[in-house]
Amino acid sequence: MPDIDKINNVAVADISKFESITFADGQKVNNQDVSLVTDAHTFIADNSSDTSDLTDITFSSGIDSTYDVYEFEFVNVKSYHDYVTFQFQVNATDGADYNDSAITTAHFTAYHDEPSEGTFTTVSYSATLDAAESTSDVALTHYMNAADADKAISGKMTLYAPSSGTYVKHFISRISNAKIDPAASDSHMAGYIDDTTAIDDIRFRMSSGNMDGLIRMYGIKKS
């Protein structure tokens, strides 16, 4: 029988090299020093200095060609009225207000009652929340719960290439909503802003009344 000179197709002579690997060598990812590997998300702004009794939360700076993708995180956003809709609208660089860019969306929701309300469950297309070339505020989720002090929404929205001068601006969102029923709602929405002019402002607000909560804006590092 010949001598064993390979294990799993690795030469036995090379196996000894593992013992020569230093701790510093181990602190590398794809041959890059760990110190050079950074989070792709760059924090830009939030409303942490003022999170209560707000008419809206608006980001009117920081959205430009620095990043191809922008992400907005919603953290315990709560309405002041029951059954209202959490929504958004944008403003282009050539726009005078938030009603110049038409938006088209598709929206579906997964739903489950709390036991006290029954056992109703569904996944359904939400035609009443969709927008078709709308220049009004566009729904992200609805049936907000103001009656229960511990109920709010959390989730995120991603906006792609808002500074493009060639393409419409795509976006997607997913929000967990403790609805008024009470029930758990998983709202999914996607769509596009039908405007080839750069978008540099975005506003979030309720369809009626004020709100509490935190929204953070991040830029996603260009590859």
N, C-alpha and C positions, 0 to 999 in steps of 0.2 A: 504494500500500500504506500503511495507517495506521501511525502510530508505535507501537512496542511500549511499552505502559504497564504490562503485567503479566507476571510470570514465575511459572509454576506457580500462577497465580491470586493471587499476591502483588503488590501494587502496587509498581512500581519505586521510587516515592517512599519506601515503607516499608522497602525493602531497606537503605537508608542507615542505618536505625536500628541495624542489627546492629553497626555500628562504634562506636556510643555505649554499648554494653553494657560495664559495668565488670567487673573480676574478681570483685568482691563480688556482683554480680548473678548471675554464673555459679556461685557457691557456694550455690545454692538448689535444692531439690527440691520440685516442685509449689508454688513460691512460698514455701516454708518455708526459713529459714536452715538450713544443714547442721548447725550447732551445736544446732539444736532437734530434729534427726532422730536418734533413739536406737535402740539394739538392743531389739527386743521381748522378748528373753530377759533375765530378771533372775536372777543367781546368788543362791541362798539358802543352800545348805549342801552339804558333802561330808564324806567320811571321810579326807581327805588327811593328817590327823595320825596315822592308824593304818590301814595298808593291808595288813597281813599277819597270818596265822594268826587269822582272825576266825570266830566262830561265826555271825555275821550282820552285816548292815549295815542299820540302822534309822533312819528319820526320824520322830521323835516330836514335832517342833515345826516350825512354818513352813508347814504345810498348813492353810489356812483360806480365808476368802472374799476375801482380798486379790487372788487370781488365779482366773480361770475355768479355766485349764489349767496343769497341772504336768508337767514333763518330767524324766525320769531318764536320765542318760547312763551307760552301763557301759563302763569303760575297762580292758581287759586283766584281766578277772575270771577267776581260775584256781582250779580245785578241787584238793583234796588227795587225791581218790580218782577212779579211772576210772569211767566209765559213770554217774555221778550226774547229777541234774537240777538246774538252776538255777531257782529258784522264788520266789514271793512270796505274801504274804497281808497283809490290812489289818485295822485296828481302827477301829470307829466311836466317836464321842464318847460313846455310851451303853454301849459294850462293856467287859467286864471283861478280855478277852484277845483274841488274834488268831483265834479260832475261832467268832465270832458272826455274821460276814457271809458269806452264800452267794455263790459266784462261778460263772458259766457262761462257757465259752470255746469258740472254734473255732481250730484250729491246722493250718497246712500248712507244708511244708518243701521247698525245692529242695536238691539234693544232688549232689556230684560227688567221686569218688575222686581221691586223689593217684595219679600214674602207677604207683607201686610197688605199689598195691593193686588196680589194674585200671582199667577204663574205665566203671564203673557210673555212670549219671546218672538222676535222676528228679525229678519234682515230685509230691508226694503229700500227701493229707490224713492228718493224724497223729492218728488216733482215740485212740491210747493216751495222748496228752498232753492231750486235752480234759478239761474239767471240767464237770459237770452239777450245779449247785447245791451245789458242794463247799465245806465249811467248813475243809478242810485246805489246806496250801500248794498253789499252782497253778503248773504248769510254764510256764516261758518258753522253755527249750531243754534238750536232754538229751544223753546220751553225752559228758559232759565228758572232757577229755583231761588226766590228771595225769601220765601216763608220760613225755610229751615236755615238757621244760622250757620250750620256746619256744611252746607251744600255750595259748591262752586264748580268751575270748569278748569281743566288744565290740558295742555297739548302743545302743538306746534304747527307753524305754517312755513313753507319753503317757497321762496320767490327766485326764479331763475333769470339771469342776465337782464336785470332791469335797465341797464344802460345801453342795451342794443339799439342801434338805429336802423336795423334791418328786419328784425323779427318781432312778432307778438310776444308778450311776456307770460310764460307759463308759471303756474303755481299749484301746489298741493297742500292739503292740511289734514290733520287728524286730531280730534279733540274728544277727551273723556268728559262727559257731562252728567252730573248727578241731577237729573231732571225733576221737575215739580211733581211728578206723579206720586211718590218718588220712584225712580228707576235709573238704571245704568244705561247710558247711551254712548255708543262709539260712532262718532260722526266722521265720515270720510268725504272730502270734497276736492275736486280738481277743476282746473279751467285755465283760461287765458285772458289777458288784457289785450283787447284788439286795438293796439296802438304801437306803431313802430318808432314813436318818439320815446326818448329815455324817460323812465319813471324815477323820480327822486323824493317823493313824499308818500307816506302811507298812514292811514288813520284807522284806528279800531274804536268801536263804540257800540252801545246797545241801541236797539230800535226805539227804546223809550226809557227815559230816566238815566240816572248816573250809575257808576259802578266803582267797585274796589278791585285791587289786584295789581299784579306785577307782570310786565312784558319786557323781555330782554331781546335785543337784536344782536346777531352774530354775523360775521362774514366768513364764508368758507374759502379757505386758501386755494388759490389757483394752482393747478398741477403743472 
